[in-house]
Amino acid sequence: MYIKRHIEPVVSRIAKRKPVLVLTGARQVGKSTMLREVYHEINYVALNRPLVRESAKENPSLFFDIYKPPVVVDEIQKAAELFDYIKDIVDEKKVKGQFYLTGSQSLKLMKNVSDSLAGRAGVIKLMGLSLREIAGLSYREPFLPTEKHYSAIGSGAALDYDDLIRFIHKGSFPELHETESDLHDWADFHSSYLQTYIEKDIKDVLNIQDESAFIKFIKAIASLTGEMLNLTTIAEVCGKDVKTVKSWLSVMESSGLVYLLEPYYNNFNKRLIKSPKLYFLDTGLACWLLGWNTPEQLVNGAMWGHIFESFVFAEILKSYYNDGIVKPPLYYYRDFDKNEIDLLIEEGDTLYPIEIKTSSDPTKSMVRAFRCLSANKTKQAGAGAVICLAKERLLLTENVWMLPVWMI
């Protein structure tokens, strides 16, 4: 069963403005499925099929005579030879919505787009299913802790505690939500996913000789989700030098599996931490990597707070990507006095502060750091929120709400 994606109107909008649309995102998040659903009448070709890929590489001039545009080309980065021919076709015909290109390894993909299709392509990112998409909500605006957002989302995505925990543990890959799946299916999917990711994405970019070290690296990344990035710690875990770990992390980031959240430090007087914060974006894959094999093990384990924070951050990030915003105005705050705000959302001249807690009954002390925003002389502090496991939205302070996680 296909679940309607919130990014569909963005795809249609860009296709009317640009001759080429580039859709990136992690493997198995539903890129080609969505394009084939929305544009089922146009040609489709997948370059992960060896014979098709060889044809594209050896005879690129003939390739688009066979697969005439408009066409969806899946895993386009596997045949870089096609980019110059796409450029020639769009420059000659000057028709919008001719090429829909997808790729799960955006490091190679975006280099080719920059080299050959600059100014001709619109780029968007897709993540796994969001809570709003699973609930079937039509509301698709980026999250902000405002009355406008709360009124729009209402109670349509409301989940009870057990269903929410199951969703966080399952993760957001569409295949796991299309049919009823048990924990054996969940484990089999993620085991296969990791191997496919290494074989088809990583080895295309990195010359990895020690696969076991790379698996240790991925597990280390999962175990450090929600924490400030420390390359030295990761290097020690997998037995590699910092330069190698930095290269590996860059590839994981470009694959859409991790996100580095930058600190916000403009126009503050205090000395601020400037290291990014690391988030592993699919909590189901993170749970599998870390051995949390059931929802009960997850909530009783030492990583529960970090996994919950990663889940909330990923849901907010999805709301921006699904609106076509590929560089969301999302940051965190931390200074050397140990004041920390989990998430800052910048909107115009306003900073909205967010805390993320597993508590169902947050306290005012949890938002004490929000006062630090007064040190910023060019931005005003907007309404804040503590996104948590509360059952209903309630005022915590005059301008801060305790917010059930399903309301994001």
MOJO-V526147 format. One record per run of one state. SS is the DSSP state (A for helix, B for strand, O for the rest). FROM is the first residue (numbers start at 1). TO is the last residue. If there is no record, write none. Layout:
ss:SS from:FROM to:TO
ss:SS from:FROM to:TO
This chain:
ss:O from:1 to:7
ss:A from:8 to:15
ss:O from:16 to:19
ss:B from:20 to:24
ss:O from:25 to:30
ss:A from:31 to:38
ss:O from:39 to:42
ss:B from:43 to:46
ss:O from:47 to:49
ss:A from:50 to:58
ss:O from:59 to:59
ss:A from:60 to:66
ss:O from:67 to:70
ss:B from:71 to:74
ss:O from:75 to:75
ss:A from:76 to:78
ss:O from:79 to:81
ss:A from:82 to:93
ss:O from:94 to:98
ss:B from:99 to:103
ss:O from:104 to:105
ss:A from:106 to:116
ss:O from:117 to:120
ss:B from:121 to:125
ss:O from:126 to:130
ss:A from:131 to:135
ss:O from:136 to:146
ss:A from:147 to:153
ss:O from:154 to:160
ss:A from:161 to:170
ss:O from:171 to:174
ss:A from:175 to:178
ss:O from:179 to:182
ss:A from:183 to:205
ss:O from:206 to:210
ss:A from:211 to:223
ss:O from:224 to:226
ss:B from:227 to:228
ss:O from:229 to:230
ss:A from:231 to:238
ss:O from:239 to:241
ss:A from:242 to:254
ss:O from:255 to:257
ss:B from:258 to:261
ss:O from:262 to:262
ss:B from:263 to:263
ss:O from:264 to:271
ss:B from:272 to:272
ss:O from:273 to:276
ss:B from:277 to:280
ss:O from:281 to:282
ss:A from:283 to:290
ss:O from:291 to:294
ss:A from:295 to:300
ss:O from:301 to:303
ss:A from:304 to:321
ss:O from:322 to:329
ss:B from:330 to:335
ss:O from:336 to:339
ss:B from:340 to:347
ss:O from:348 to:349
ss:B from:350 to:356
ss:O from:357 to:363
ss:A from:364 to:375
ss:O from:376 to:379
ss:B from:380 to:381
ss:O from:382 to:383
ss:B from:384 to:388
ss:O from:389 to:393
ss:B from:394 to:397
ss:O from:398 to:399
ss:B from:400 to:404
ss:A from:405 to:407
ss:O from:408 to:408
